[in-house]
């Protein structure tokens, strides 16, 4: 389950340099990215047992504003369902100019190839972005309607096999380029409201029901290359006591929490 969208994606979106084109752009543009991150955090929670991940994606955009693409990452620990231990996201949407802002409406389909049943789910989203000088901002709402993959199938009085639950995620991103430097500062704040149970296969998109996640960091574009170095401090307000009922699922190999504060490094490239 990718951080909507992951720290590496933020780095690419806000910092990647554009390449000059000798010919006029056509009605369709193809862009992409690859990244190596020290920890894949999805809404503040590690999806790789605090280990490294290789990630990449491709997006096709039409001049009308319509777009579609895919994004993938390896997984480990919480959020894995067997098979290839891979997350594969398919997304599509439409970006509409709105005065000095852009309204983006779309849907992400989260897939886990060859994994357990009842894990894939769909999540529509709406994003409003704008910029003022070097500062860019984005507000987003993602709402996943009731689906079995988000249901409470855990060993609690409220759980039942086949249960369907929904999930709401509200977030904001802000970034600003430091004048006359290759540095971009960035910040993120998100709020999750979903099923506090363990879900049909021992996981949940909102592991403790309601919680905040946040990120502050910086990206450095390496001059003359498509590369960006990223550094981010990621954390949540999930309390240790709230994690007790989802252990050992919610711990890494040495038993420590996967939702505590952590500094995440990334090296990404855009094309």
C-alpha positions as a LaTeX table, in Angstrom:
\begin{tabular}{lrrr}
\hline
Residue & $x$ (\AA) & $y$ (\AA) & $z$ (\AA) \\
\hline
Unk1 & 0.00 & 0.00 & 0.00 \\
Unk2 & 1.78 & 2.93 & $-1.13$ \\
Unk3 & 2.23 & 6.17 & 0.75 \\
Unk4 & $-0.29$ & 8.32 & $-1.22$ \\
Unk5 & 1.87 & 8.82 & $-2.83$ \\
Unk6 & 5.26 & 7.48 & $-1.35$ \\
Unk7 & 8.14 & 9.67 & $-0.12$ \\
Unk8 & 10.07 & 8.90 & $-3.28$ \\
Unk9 & 7.12 & 9.97 & $-5.40$ \\
Unk10 & 7.02 & 13.32 & $-3.58$ \\
Unk11 & 10.69 & 13.82 & $-4.34$ \\
Unk12 & 10.17 & 13.14 & $-8.02$ \\
Unk13 & 7.01 & 15.22 & $-8.27$ \\
Unk14 & 8.50 & 18.30 & $-6.66$ \\
Unk15 & 12.20 & 18.12 & $-7.55$ \\
Unk16 & 12.93 & 16.21 & $-10.77$ \\
Unk17 & 14.44 & 18.34 & $-13.54$ \\
Unk18 & 12.74 & 18.58 & $-16.93$ \\
Unk19 & 14.54 & 17.56 & $-20.11$ \\
Unk20 & 14.65 & 19.84 & $-23.12$ \\
Unk21 & 12.91 & 18.53 & $-26.22$ \\
Unk22 & 13.99 & 19.25 & $-29.74$ \\
Unk23 & 10.52 & 18.59 & $-31.16$ \\
Unk24 & 7.15 & 20.00 & $-30.05$ \\
Unk25 & 5.39 & 17.85 & $-27.51$ \\
Unk26 & 2.62 & 15.61 & $-28.87$ \\
Unk27 & $-0.84$ & 15.06 & $-27.39$ \\
Unk28 & 0.42 & 12.13 & $-25.31$ \\
Unk29 & 3.36 & 12.25 & $-22.88$ \\
Unk30 & 5.02 & 9.34 & $-21.09$ \\
Unk31 & 6.89 & 9.88 & $-17.83$ \\
Unk32 & 8.29 & 7.56 & $-15.23$ \\
Unk33 & 10.47 & 7.13 & $-12.20$ \\
Unk34 & 12.60 & 4.62 & $-10.35$ \\
Unk35 & 13.70 & 4.85 & $-6.73$ \\
Unk36 & 15.70 & 3.08 & $-4.05$ \\
Unk37 & 14.39 & 3.85 & $-0.55$ \\
Unk38 & 15.73 & 2.79 & 2.83 \\
Unk39 & 12.19 & 2.05 & 4.11 \\
Unk40 & 8.85 & 1.95 & 2.28 \\
Unk41 & 6.41 & 3.85 & 4.47 \\
Unk42 & 2.73 & 3.84 & 3.54 \\
Unk43 & 0.86 & 6.46 & 5.54 \\
Unk44 & 3.57 & 6.33 & 8.15 \\
Unk45 & 3.70 & 2.54 & 8.56 \\
Unk46 & 6.58 & 0.45 & 7.19 \\
Unk47 & 5.66 & $-2.05$ & 4.48 \\
Unk48 & 9.16 & $-3.54$ & 4.32 \\
Unk49 & 9.94 & $-4.34$ & 7.99 \\
Unk50 & 12.01 & $-1.14$ & 8.00 \\
Unk51 & 14.13 & $-2.56$ & 5.18 \\
Unk52 & 15.01 & $-1.24$ & 1.73 \\
Unk53 & 12.69 & $-1.18$ & $-1.28$ \\
Unk54 & 13.04 & $-0.78$ & $-5.03$ \\
Unk55 & 10.16 & 1.13 & $-6.58$ \\
Unk56 & 9.15 & 2.39 & $-9.99$ \\
Unk57 & 6.28 & 3.64 & $-12.05$ \\
Unk58 & 5.13 & 4.86 & $-15.48$ \\
Unk59 & 2.41 & 7.39 & $-16.28$ \\
Unk60 & 0.81 & 8.18 & $-19.65$ \\
Unk61 & $-0.82$ & 11.62 & $-19.84$ \\
Unk62 & $-3.04$ & 13.06 & $-22.58$ \\
Unk63 & $-3.15$ & 16.79 & $-23.29$ \\
Unk64 & $-6.83$ & 16.74 & $-22.28$ \\
Unk65 & $-5.78$ & 16.05 & $-18.69$ \\
Unk66 & $-6.60$ & 12.33 & $-18.68$ \\
Unk67 & $-3.87$ & 10.02 & $-17.37$ \\
Unk68 & $-3.23$ & 6.40 & $-16.41$ \\
Unk69 & $-0.29$ & 4.52 & $-15.03$ \\
Unk70 & 1.17 & 1.92 & $-12.74$ \\
Unk71 & 3.53 & 1.87 & $-9.74$ \\
Unk72 & 5.18 & $-1.05$ & $-7.93$ \\
Unk73 & 7.30 & $-1.85$ & $-4.88$ \\
Unk74 & 8.64 & $-4.91$ & $-3.10$ \\
Unk75 & 7.18 & $-5.69$ & 0.34 \\
Unk76 & 8.17 & $-7.47$ & 3.54 \\
Unk77 & 6.44 & $-8.14$ & 6.86 \\
Unk78 & 3.25 & $-6.15$ & 7.52 \\
Unk79 & 1.31 & $-5.69$ & 4.30 \\
Unk80 & 2.59 & $-8.84$ & 2.54 \\
Unk81 & 0.26 & $-11.57$ & 1.38 \\
Unk82 & 2.52 & $-14.23$ & $-0.09$ \\
Unk83 & 3.04 & $-14.69$ & $-3.79$ \\
Unk84 & 5.67 & $-12.34$ & $-5.15$ \\
Unk85 & 5.51 & $-10.10$ & $-2.02$ \\
Unk86 & 4.91 & $-7.20$ & $-4.34$ \\
Unk87 & 2.52 & $-4.27$ & $-4.45$ \\
Unk88 & 1.29 & $-3.30$ & $-7.92$ \\
Unk89 & $-0.90$ & $-0.22$ & $-8.16$ \\
Unk90 & $-2.95$ & 0.73 & $-11.21$ \\
Unk91 & $-4.31$ & 4.26 & $-11.34$ \\
Unk92 & $-6.20$ & 6.55 & $-13.69$ \\
Unk93 & $-7.72$ & 9.98 & $-13.44$ \\
Unk94 & $-8.36$ & 13.38 & $-14.91$ \\
Unk95 & $-6.61$ & 16.65 & $-14.01$ \\
Unk96 & $-8.66$ & 19.80 & $-14.58$ \\
Unk97 & $-7.22$ & 23.36 & $-14.54$ \\
Unk98 & $-9.21$ & 25.42 & $-12.06$ \\
Unk99 & $-8.12$ & 29.04 & $-12.11$ \\
Unk100 & $-4.69$ & 29.06 & $-10.52$ \\
Unk101 & $-5.12$ & 25.52 & $-9.22$ \\
Unk102 & $-5.53$ & 21.98 & $-10.55$ \\
Unk103 & $-8.30$ & 19.59 & $-9.57$ \\
Unk104 & $-7.34$ & 15.92 & $-9.94$ \\
Unk105 & $-9.96$ & 13.16 & $-9.69$ \\
Unk106 & $-8.98$ & 9.51 & $-10.03$ \\
Unk107 & $-8.87$ & 5.99 & $-8.66$ \\
Unk108 & $-6.10$ & 3.68 & $-7.46$ \\
Unk109 & $-6.43$ & $-0.12$ & $-7.56$ \\
Unk110 & $-4.08$ & $-1.77$ & $-5.07$ \\
Unk111 & $-3.00$ & $-5.26$ & $-6.17$ \\
Unk112 & $-0.77$ & $-7.97$ & $-4.63$ \\
Unk113 & 0.11 & $-10.39$ & $-7.46$ \\
Unk114 & $-0.21$ & $-14.12$ & $-6.64$ \\
Unk115 & $-0.93$ & $-13.23$ & $-3.02$ \\
Unk116 & $-3.74$ & $-14.25$ & $-0.69$ \\
Unk117 & $-7.40$ & $-13.77$ & $-1.59$ \\
Unk118 & $-9.42$ & $-10.73$ & $-0.51$ \\
Unk119 & $-6.48$ & $-8.32$ & $-0.44$ \\
Unk120 & $-6.95$ & $-6.13$ & $-3.53$ \\
Unk121 & $-9.02$ & $-2.98$ & $-3.09$ \\
Unk122 & $-10.02$ & 0.20 & $-4.94$ \\
Unk123 & $-9.63$ & 3.74 & $-3.59$ \\
Unk124 & $-11.00$ & 6.82 & $-5.40$ \\
Unk125 & $-9.31$ & 10.15 & $-4.65$ \\
Unk126 & $-9.67$ & 13.89 & $-5.18$ \\
Unk127 & $-6.67$ & 16.24 & $-5.04$ \\
Unk128 & $-6.46$ & 20.02 & $-5.30$ \\
Unk129 & $-3.01$ & 21.48 & $-5.94$ \\
Unk130 & $-1.65$ & 24.96 & $-6.50$ \\
Unk131 & 1.57 & 26.92 & $-6.31$ \\
Unk132 & 2.63 & 30.39 & $-5.29$ \\
Unk133 & 6.10 & 31.26 & $-6.46$ \\
Unk134 & 8.47 & 28.50 & $-5.30$ \\
Unk135 & 5.89 & 27.04 & $-2.89$ \\
Unk136 & 3.61 & 24.20 & $-3.97$ \\
Unk137 & 0.71 & 22.83 & $-1.98$ \\
Unk138 & $-1.71$ & 19.91 & $-2.27$ \\
Unk139 & $-4.82$ & 18.84 & $-0.37$ \\
Unk140 & $-6.21$ & 15.35 & $-0.95$ \\
Unk141 & $-9.05$ & 13.08 & 0.10 \\
Unk142 & $-9.03$ & 9.34 & $-0.62$ \\
Unk143 & $-12.10$ & 7.28 & 0.22 \\
Unk144 & $-12.19$ & 3.53 & $-0.21$ \\
Unk145 & $-15.83$ & 2.33 & $-0.12$ \\
Unk146 & $-16.78$ & $-0.81$ & 1.82 \\
Unk147 & $-14.80$ & $-3.83$ & 0.58 \\
Unk148 & $-13.86$ & $-7.21$ & 2.00 \\
Unk149 & $-10.15$ & $-6.41$ & 1.83 \\
Unk150 & $-10.79$ & $-3.64$ & 4.37 \\
Unk151 & $-13.16$ & $-5.67$ & 6.58 \\
Unk152 & $-12.71$ & $-6.55$ & 10.25 \\
Unk153 & $-11.96$ & $-10.27$ & 10.24 \\
Unk154 & $-9.83$ & $-10.18$ & 13.38 \\
Unk155 & $-10.44$ & $-12.11$ & 16.59 \\
Unk156 & $-12.65$ & $-9.48$ & 18.21 \\
Unk157 & $-16.36$ & $-9.42$ & 19.17 \\
Unk158 & $-17.04$ & $-6.99$ & 16.29 \\
Unk159 & $-15.40$ & $-9.13$ & 13.64 \\
Unk160 & $-17.03$ & $-11.59$ & 11.25 \\
Unk161 & $-15.96$ & $-13.50$ & 8.17 \\
Unk162 & $-16.94$ & $-11.61$ & 5.02 \\
Unk163 & $-17.19$ & $-8.26$ & 6.78 \\
Unk164 & $-16.77$ & $-5.17$ & 4.59 \\
Unk165 & $-15.47$ & $-1.84$ & 5.86 \\
Unk166 & $-14.49$ & 1.49 & 4.30 \\
Unk167 & $-11.50$ & 3.78 & 4.80 \\
Unk168 & $-11.01$ & 7.55 & 4.69 \\
Unk169 & $-7.64$ & 9.28 & 4.28 \\
Unk170 & $-7.20$ & 13.08 & 4.27 \\
Unk171 & $-3.80$ & 14.61 & 3.67 \\
Unk172 & $-1.89$ & 17.74 & 2.80 \\
Unk173 & 1.53 & 18.23 & 1.20 \\
Unk174 & 3.62 & 21.38 & 0.91 \\
Unk175 & 7.03 & 21.96 & $-0.67$ \\
Unk176 & 9.26 & 24.86 & $-1.46$ \\
Unk177 & 12.41 & 25.23 & $-3.52$ \\
Unk178 & 15.24 & 27.07 & $-1.75$ \\
Unk179 & 16.27 & 29.90 & $-4.14$ \\
Unk180 & 19.58 & 29.49 & $-5.95$ \\
Unk181 & 20.07 & 25.95 & $-4.62$ \\
Unk182 & 19.10 & 22.44 & $-5.78$ \\
Unk183 & 17.30 & 21.90 & $-2.47$ \\
Unk184 & 13.53 & 21.49 & $-2.03$ \\
Unk185 & 11.98 & 21.35 & 1.44 \\
Unk186 & 8.83 & 19.26 & 1.91 \\
Unk187 & 6.25 & 18.33 & 4.53 \\
Unk188 & 3.23 & 16.01 & 4.74 \\
Unk189 & 0.39 & 15.50 & 7.23 \\
Unk190 & $-2.25$ & 12.78 & 6.92 \\
Unk191 & $-5.20$ & 11.42 & 8.91 \\
Unk192 & $-6.57$ & 7.88 & 8.57 \\
Unk193 & $-10.00$ & 6.67 & 9.66 \\
Unk194 & $-10.74$ & 3.02 & 8.96 \\
Unk195 & $-11.10$ & $-0.48$ & 10.32 \\
Unk196 & $-9.09$ & $-1.02$ & 13.54 \\
Unk197 & $-9.21$ & $-4.78$ & 13.09 \\
Unk198 & $-6.69$ & $-7.02$ & 11.41 \\
Unk199 & $-8.55$ & $-7.57$ & 8.17 \\
Unk200 & $-9.06$ & $-10.84$ & 6.30 \\
Unk201 & $-5.36$ & $-11.66$ & 6.03 \\
Unk202 & $-3.88$ & $-10.17$ & 9.17 \\
Unk203 & $-3.42$ & $-6.61$ & 7.98 \\
Unk204 & $-5.37$ & $-3.38$ & 7.71 \\
Unk205 & $-4.96$ & $-0.16$ & 5.74 \\
Unk206 & $-5.62$ & 1.76 & 9.00 \\
Unk207 & $-4.10$ & $-0.60$ & 11.60 \\
Unk208 & $-5.42$ & 1.18 & 14.70 \\
Unk209 & $-8.51$ & 2.76 & 13.17 \\
Unk210 & $-7.76$ & 6.48 & 13.53 \\
Unk211 & $-4.29$ & 7.99 & 13.53 \\
Unk212 & $-2.10$ & 10.79 & 12.20 \\
Unk213 & 1.05 & 10.42 & 10.11 \\
Unk214 & 3.51 & 13.12 & 9.14 \\
Unk215 & 6.73 & 13.74 & 7.24 \\
Unk216 & 9.28 & 16.55 & 7.05 \\
Unk217 & 12.31 & 16.42 & 4.82 \\
Unk218 & 14.36 & 17.74 & 1.95 \\
Unk219 & 15.27 & 16.68 & $-1.58$ \\
Unk220 & 18.46 & 17.59 & $-3.43$ \\
Unk221 & 18.46 & 17.48 & $-7.24$ \\
Unk222 & 21.91 & 16.48 & $-8.48$ \\
Unk223 & 22.85 & 19.04 & $-11.20$ \\
Unk224 & 23.26 & 17.65 & $-14.69$ \\
Unk225 & 21.51 & 14.35 & $-13.87$ \\
Unk226 & 17.93 & 13.09 & $-13.45$ \\
Unk227 & 18.84 & 11.99 & $-9.91$ \\
Unk228 & 17.37 & 13.28 & $-6.66$ \\
Unk229 & 18.60 & 12.51 & $-3.15$ \\
Unk230 & 15.91 & 12.52 & $-0.49$ \\
Unk231 & 15.88 & 12.67 & 3.31 \\
Unk232 & 12.67 & 12.51 & 5.35 \\
Unk233 & 11.68 & 12.13 & 8.99 \\
Unk234 & 8.51 & 10.01 & 9.14 \\
Unk235 & 6.32 & 9.35 & 12.19 \\
Unk236 & 2.79 & 8.54 & 13.43 \\
Unk237 & 0.84 & 9.13 & 16.63 \\
Unk238 & 0.01 & 5.42 & 17.00 \\
Unk239 & 0.59 & 4.61 & 20.67 \\
Unk240 & 2.42 & 1.48 & 21.79 \\
Unk241 & $-0.67$ & 0.33 & 23.71 \\
Unk242 & $-2.76$ & 0.62 & 20.53 \\
Unk243 & $-0.41$ & $-1.81$ & 18.80 \\
Unk244 & $-0.76$ & $-4.56$ & 21.41 \\
Unk245 & $-3.73$ & $-6.30$ & 19.80 \\
Unk246 & $-2.04$ & $-6.46$ & 16.39 \\
Unk247 & 1.26 & $-7.92$ & 17.53 \\
Unk248 & 3.31 & $-9.74$ & 16.37 \\
Unk249 & 2.04 & $-8.69$ & 12.92 \\
Unk250 & 2.86 & $-5.05$ & 13.64 \\
Unk251 & 6.51 & $-5.65$ & 14.58 \\
Unk252 & 9.68 & $-6.25$ & 12.62 \\
Unk253 & 11.98 & $-9.25$ & 13.05 \\
Unk254 & 13.44 & $-7.98$ & 16.34 \\
Unk255 & 10.02 & $-7.17$ & 17.81 \\
Unk256 & 10.19 & $-3.37$ & 17.52 \\
Unk257 & 7.33 & $-1.24$ & 16.19 \\
Unk258 & 7.03 & $-0.44$ & 12.48 \\
Unk259 & 5.13 & 2.80 & 13.12 \\
Unk260 & 7.66 & 4.69 & 15.25 \\
Unk261 & 9.71 & 7.64 & 14.01 \\
Unk262 & 12.35 & 6.92 & 11.39 \\
Unk263 & 14.61 & 8.78 & 8.99 \\
Unk264 & 14.09 & 7.54 & 5.42 \\
Unk265 & 16.66 & 8.02 & 2.67 \\
Unk266 & 15.94 & 7.80 & $-1.05$ \\
Unk267 & 17.73 & 7.96 & $-4.39$ \\
Unk268 & 15.37 & 8.49 & $-7.30$ \\
Unk269 & 15.47 & 9.24 & $-11.00$ \\
Unk270 & 12.80 & 10.59 & $-13.32$ \\
Unk271 & 12.46 & 10.19 & $-17.07$ \\
\hline
\end{tabular}
